[in-house]
Amino acid sequence: MPLDRKIAYIDLTTGDIQTKPIPLDVRKKFLGGRGLDAYLLYNHTEKGCDPLGPKNTLMVSGGILTATCASATARTQIMANSPLTGLLGSANMGGFFAPEMAWAGFHHLVIKGKAKHPVYIYIHNGEIEIRDARDIWGKPVTDAQWAIRDDLGDQEVKSCVCGPAGENLVRFANVMTGIKNSGGRSGMGCVMGSKNLKGVAVRGTMDIKIARPTEALEYNKRFIDQIVSAKVNQTQGVLGTPFIWGATNSWGGIRCRNFQYNQCEYADDIEPERIDEICEETMGPYHMTGCFGCQVHCRAQYKIPEGPYAGVYDEGPEYTSQGAFGGETDTPRAITVLTGNHLVDKFGMDNLETGSLISWAMELYELGIITSKETDGLDLRFGNDDAVIEMIERICYRKGWLGDALADGGIAASEKIGKHSFDYLIQVKGMSNLHSDERATPALALNIATGSRGSDHLRSRPAIDLYHLPEEVLRKIYGNPVSYDGPLSSEHTEYIGKPWQVFWQENCYMGVDCLGICKYHTTFLGATLPNFEDWSKVIYYNTGLEMTPEEIWEVARRCNMIERLFNLREGLTRDDLKKGDMLNHRYFDEPCRRGAIDVVGKMIDKKKFIKMIDEFYEHKGLDQKGVPKPETLEVLGLENEPSHLV
Amino acid sequence: MAKTLYIDYQKCTGCRLCELVCAVFHDGISNPARSRIKVMKWESEGLYIPMSCQQCQDAPCMNVCPVKAISRDEELGRIVVDYDVCIGCRACVAACPFGAMNFNAKDKQVFKCDLCDGDPQCVRFCEVKAIEYLEVDDMSIYKKRDAATRISVAGKEAVALQAAM
């Protein structure tokens, strides 16, 4: 069977390295990628371990399909106990790292300990080496990667690294690869930094066997045709993800001035078409780029057109950068978004968290909760472009009182600031929400409240809920691969049936994360895109492993449950505003002030919202406290965790 | 008339799907080291250039081969290696000015683009058409059209500029 991939256990304290094959029964239970990482995290970390201490374990992995002949198997998964939230830390990124790691002989790394001085790990055709990185420490994200190539004398090496933000233990530092690809949530780069680990470099020319090459190739072609036939992906391929920001902003689903408004006005300069114009002017007509094996090519290339960074090349900006440095801070200027985007890429920190925290600080400043004393004289009013750019650098290098405070994340900063500052912080489980506003969309509100890594759209967002699909279409999507005959509603402002949609999406996204493919290749933004049934075939053709769609669904449920178990072990309680499945009071108290007719005036009905959570727990097999029922664990085969199978 | 690969590197998004499908089609294995085509990258400039065999008319690999294992297949317009004759000396690898002749250390064989016997998989899978399979004598027509479009656009812009002044 072609599934002969390995896990490497690397102890940075002792330098001990061990490699093991991944047993088939473990594969069948957790598939790979994020799912298997969650199992490893639960088994290889102790309860309450210090996220910044040597006992925290950092997982770096590819999915079961990584480097096979499936489409877009580019994602690298990174997992650890999060230094931002103290709960599950999990991030994933595109690029070319995970496939190269697979060709170098490994699908999973389990990294423990702390090196005595800065090091990087080099993996080459089955060999693993820990190398000195003292000369590379301090370098920005891309410079560090090029320095590793020079050190190894091989320009084909791919690496994932932390930037200065990770080294400075900014709690939301990224792990990054290439120019732009960011494992960007919950501070995985900070864990790297805490271990004195600058990065992991890989280079491989080992074979990945394909079980049925002809079928795999032909199915990949079919899969790609389906992917690129979706209008949403065609638009992504031209305008990149900024088109999503443009569409949702015009409708009123974007946070502006932290949480005061749900639409950013006078935003012509950061509309997707304007961004595209700049990309075309600076990079020519063909300025889109893609991750490994992906035909969506959703990332633009640009050079900063003016200002102190004029002429600097970068990629993006993602819609998250538009939201973070344009909308939330009410600085809708292309130059600010493009420069901000470049700085977070260079420093290696999460654009979502950074923009959210800056806009939160701006609101506090305007309310007088913080003053020019805390900002060291910086005029931190909304709309001040220079202040946004300045704050990014201050956070990365922990400059000034506020820069240092924000670098520790929102909750820690709110405890330092005091004076009800926490009430204004838009976060769940200690992680800031992205730039979107969910007050008019209960399904999306439920998604961010219950996400396993905190407030996030990529864990369970039923984005297609906004399309008003006819109920029979919804039934077709949400009634497979397990049947569902409860209520469903095409109306996005409704509360009916949404818990099932969120539950279904949670399993769908866990599925893609176990496979190692991108969410743009499944039921995320496009209702016609492949999921469980197609995956069953892709897995079989590529690896020879026979899994029914129902079995893949079970795996996804199991892996989500392991993440839940981890969070519960680390202190998640249902209604805890800092560590639970609960939203900031503003979602329930402040109506939307702008937007289309179906948005303006909307806020979340708390009673109905709590009922949604009850129902969501029911679908997941949790009791009303959010703890798995014994029979659920038994059905999922998790009654004996931690079971230490690998 | 024979067809050949026409690579417009400006359109390349750098995804390397061509490398993947090339290896799987020929060897049934995923491994870019087995691919006949390779995307060379300058990531810090966003520049990606797919490199493959040019199927040269006066092919250095063919000329340098000491045992005459390399010949020209006129029907498909390609240079082919006869593995029954090849001694694996790698003189062709050294001679190719494009780096398009490769050597596989596992199978101990040289290998190169064979145009997939007339249905190149890199072309089939490249949605952005950075690689096309075109009649050899048509290739310059496409380049002429591109160049002419640029001249025409520049001309119109010059007229508009004059009118504005």
Interface residues (C-beta under 8 A of the other chain):
Chain A: A67 T68 C69 S71 F96 W103 T142 W146 G178 I179 T205 M206 D207 I208 K209 I210 P213 A216 L217 N220 K221 I224 V228 M283 G284 P285 Y286 H287 M288 T289 G290 C291 F292 G293 C294 Q295 H297 Q301 Y313 E315
Chain B: Q10 K11 C12 T13 G14 C15 R16 L17 L20 V21 V24 F25 G28 I29 S30 N31 P32 A33 R34 E43 S44 E45 G46 Y48 K106 Q121 R124 F125 E127 V128
